[in-house]
Structure formats: structure tokens, C-alpha cells
Amino acid sequence: MNAFDILILILLLLAFVHGYRKGLIMQLVGLATIILAAIFGGKLAAIILPELVRLIKLTPEVAKVISYILAFAGIAIVIALIGRLVQRFFDVVFLSFVNRLAGALVAIGTLMVLVSVLLNLVLMLDRNETLFKPELKEDSFFFERVEAVVPAIVPYLNREFWKEHVPEKYREEVETKTDGLHHPKPTSITVDSLFQQRHFNVD
């Protein structure tokens, strides 16, 4: 275990505590807020923008920014209210502990994906292994496991989203690791005795 492992352990512990305190419902609320705001934020902002310009004298650029912020806030408030109602239902039916434990697990999974993305990006820039020394990689318990998270889930991502939003250089790097992870190279057969050489056709 080295400094990298200690850092990952601390982050995992913080994620577990945060997820346990918030619970599964509120963890999913946060995730849903980001996704729905990205999908519908622009459409809602387009509705808010004309009314905002009519009520307040603003430059077009500032008005667009404020309208998007208001749209994001509106979506977040609605989802948060729904999440709290569902959270109360879970508490009423005595599933509070299950909710909290599931929230902790979701938080850990989310953290692992985030750290894996950042680590793979850093490794792309650290070709000479100046930041992450070979000794650190070999001695670390978490390094290979964290690095493999993103390549492991790449085949299950939406291909259009993958091609549209992920830079080509990073995409090629991760896909190379994915191929190696899901299709490992066969190990060569070693001839370890004269008996094998005489009686078996081994190249």
C-alpha cells in the first residue's frame, strides 16, 4: 500500500459516509438533476429568456446565462421536492437503513467512475511515467483496479454519446484498453521437458 492507495481509501470513505447520510434516493436525485438539466435545461431556458428580457434590461449574453441558471434551478427544485417525498415514503416503510446503505454504494460507484476517468486522462499525458512511477503502479493495490473501471464499462455506453462528447484521442486510448481487457492475448505454451518435445507437436 502506498500514497495512492491511501488517497483512494480516504475518498472511498468520504463517499461512503456522504452517500450513507444522503441515502439512495437523494443520490439519485442529484444524478437525475444533472441529467435532466442537461437534456431539458436549454428548452426551458428558451421559454424563460423572452420573459426575462421583457422584465429586465439585460444584454443578450447575460440574459442567456441567467435564463439557463433559472432553468437549472427550477429543474433542481422540482426533482428535489419529488425526491424528498419518496425519501419520506422509504422512511415510513422502515427502509431507511436499506436506503442509506444503497446510497453509500451508489456514491462509491460514482466516485470510482469519476476517479477512473481522471486517472486515464492523466495517464494519457504522463507517457514518460514522471507522475506515476512504475514502482508506484506495481506496489499499489488500487491503481490497476481504478484504471480499469472506465475501459470495463465502455462497451455498454451509448455509442453516439461516446463519439459525440468524448475527444477522439481519449476515445482511442480507452478503446485500446477495453480491447485488451475483454480480449486478452493468449499466453504462449512453454515446452518444459524433452518428453513434450519428442511426443507432442509443439512449436
GIPE-V308111 format. One record per residue. N is the residue number from 1. RES is the residue in one letter. SS is DSSP state (H for helix, E for strand, - for the rest). NEAR is the number of other C-alpha atoms within 8 Angstrom. Layout:
n->N res->RES ss->SS near->NEAR
n->N res->RES ss->SS near->NEAR
//
This chain:
n->1 res->M ss->- near->8
n->2 res->N ss->- near->8
n->3 res->A ss->H near->6
n->4 res->F ss->H near->11
n->5 res->D ss->H near->12
n->6 res->I ss->H near->9
n->7 res->L ss->H near->8
n->8 res->I ss->H near->9
n->9 res->L ss->H near->8
n->10 res->I ss->H near->8
n->11 res->L ss->H near->9
n->12 res->L ss->H near->10
n->13 res->L ss->H near->8
n->14 res->L ss->H near->8
n->15 res->A ss->H near->12
n->16 res->F ss->H near->12
n->17 res->V ss->H near->9
n->18 res->H ss->H near->10
n->19 res->G ss->H near->18
n->20 res->Y ss->H near->13
n->21 res->R ss->H near->8
n->22 res->K ss->H near->11
n->23 res->G ss->H near->14
n->24 res->L ss->H near->15
n->25 res->I ss->H near->13
n->26 res->M ss->H near->13
n->27 res->Q ss->H near->13
n->28 res->L ss->H near->8
n->29 res->V ss->H near->11
n->30 res->G ss->H near->8
n->31 res->L ss->H near->8
n->32 res->A ss->H near->9
n->33 res->T ss->H near->11
n->34 res->I ss->H near->8
n->35 res->I ss->H near->8
n->36 res->L ss->H near->10
n->37 res->A ss->H near->13
n->38 res->A ss->H near->8
n->39 res->I ss->H near->7
n->40 res->F ss->H near->8
n->41 res->G ss->H near->13
n->42 res->G ss->H near->11
n->43 res->K ss->H near->7
n->44 res->L ss->H near->10
n->45 res->A ss->H near->13
n->46 res->A ss->H near->9
n->47 res->I ss->H near->8
n->48 res->I ss->H near->10
n->49 res->L ss->H near->11
n->50 res->P ss->H near->8
n->51 res->E ss->H near->8
n->52 res->L ss->H near->10
n->53 res->V ss->H near->10
n->54 res->R ss->H near->7
n->55 res->L ss->H near->6
n->56 res->I ss->- near->6
n->57 res->K ss->- near->6
n->58 res->L ss->- near->7
n->59 res->T ss->- near->6
n->60 res->P ss->H near->6
n->61 res->E ss->H near->6
n->62 res->V ss->H near->8
n->63 res->A ss->H near->12
n->64 res->K ss->H near->10
n->65 res->V ss->H near->8
n->66 res->I ss->H near->8
n->67 res->S ss->H near->13
n->68 res->Y ss->H near->12
n->69 res->I ss->H near->8
n->70 res->L ss->H near->9
n->71 res->A ss->H near->14
n->72 res->F ss->H near->10
n->73 res->A ss->H near->8
n->74 res->G ss->H near->8
n->75 res->I ss->H near->12
n->76 res->A ss->H near->10
n->77 res->I ss->H near->8
n->78 res->V ss->H near->8
n->79 res->I ss->H near->11
n->80 res->A ss->H near->10
n->81 res->L ss->H near->8
n->82 res->I ss->H near->8
n->83 res->G ss->H near->11
n->84 res->R ss->H near->10
n->85 res->L ss->H near->8
n->86 res->V ss->H near->9
n->87 res->Q ss->H near->10
n->88 res->R ss->H near->8
n->89 res->F ss->H near->8
n->90 res->F ss->H near->11
n->91 res->D ss->H near->9
n->92 res->V ss->H near->7
n->93 res->V ss->- near->7
n->94 res->F ss->- near->7
n->95 res->L ss->- near->9
n->96 res->S ss->H near->9
n->97 res->F ss->H near->7
n->98 res->V ss->H near->7
n->99 res->N ss->H near->12
n->100 res->R ss->H near->14
n->101 res->L ss->H near->12
n->102 res->A ss->H near->11
n->103 res->G ss->H near->16
n->104 res->A ss->H near->17
n->105 res->L ss->H near->10
n->106 res->V ss->H near->11
n->107 res->A ss->H near->13
n->108 res->I ss->H near->12
n->109 res->G ss->H near->8
n->110 res->T ss->H near->8
n->111 res->L ss->H near->11
n->112 res->M ss->H near->10
n->113 res->V ss->H near->10
n->114 res->L ss->H near->8
n->115 res->V ss->H near->9
n->116 res->S ss->H near->13
n->117 res->V ss->H near->10
n->118 res->L ss->H near->8
n->119 res->L ss->H near->10
n->120 res->N ss->H near->10
n->121 res->L ss->H near->9
n->122 res->V ss->H near->8
n->123 res->L ss->H near->9
n->124 res->M ss->H near->9
n->125 res->L ss->H near->6
n->126 res->D ss->- near->10
n->127 res->R ss->- near->7
n->128 res->N ss->- near->4
n->129 res->E ss->- near->9
n->130 res->T ss->- near->7
n->131 res->L ss->- near->5
n->132 res->F ss->- near->8
n->133 res->K ss->- near->8
n->134 res->P ss->H near->7
n->135 res->E ss->H near->6
n->136 res->L ss->H near->10
n->137 res->K ss->H near->10
n->138 res->E ss->H near->6
n->139 res->D ss->H near->8
n->140 res->S ss->- near->12
n->141 res->F ss->- near->8
n->142 res->F ss->- near->9
n->143 res->F ss->H near->10
n->144 res->E ss->H near->9
n->145 res->R ss->H near->8
n->146 res->V ss->H near->11
n->147 res->E ss->H near->12
n->148 res->A ss->H near->11
n->149 res->V ss->H near->11
n->150 res->V ss->H near->11
n->151 res->P ss->H near->13
n->152 res->A ss->H near->10
n->153 res->I ss->H near->8
n->154 res->V ss->H near->10
n->155 res->P ss->H near->7
n->156 res->Y ss->H near->5
n->157 res->L ss->- near->8
n->158 res->N ss->- near->6
n->159 res->R ss->H near->6
n->160 res->E ss->H near->6
n->161 res->F ss->H near->9
n->162 res->W ss->H near->10
n->163 res->K ss->H near->10
n->164 res->E ss->H near->7
n->165 res->H ss->H near->6
n->166 res->V ss->- near->9
n->167 res->P ss->- near->8
n->168 res->E ss->H near->7
n->169 res->K ss->H near->6
n->170 res->Y ss->H near->10
n->171 res->R ss->H near->11
n->172 res->E ss->H near->8
n->173 res->E ss->H near->9
n->174 res->V ss->H near->12
n->175 res->E ss->H near->10
n->176 res->T ss->H near->8
n->177 res->K ss->H near->10
n->178 res->T ss->H near->12
n->179 res->D ss->H near->9
n->180 res->G ss->H near->9
n->181 res->L ss->H near->10
n->182 res->H ss->H near->7
n->183 res->H ss->- near->6
n->184 res->P ss->- near->7
n->185 res->K ss->- near->5
n->186 res->P ss->- near->4
n->187 res->T ss->- near->4
n->188 res->S ss->- near->4
n->189 res->I ss->- near->4
n->190 res->T ss->- near->4
n->191 res->V ss->- near->7
n->192 res->D ss->- near->5
n->193 res->S ss->- near->6
n->194 res->L ss->H near->6
n->195 res->F ss->H near->7
n->196 res->Q ss->H near->10
n->197 res->Q ss->H near->10
n->198 res->R ss->H near->7
n->199 res->H ss->H near->6
n->200 res->F ss->- near->7
n->201 res->N ss->- near->6
n->202 res->V ss->- near->6
n->203 res->D ss->- near->2
//
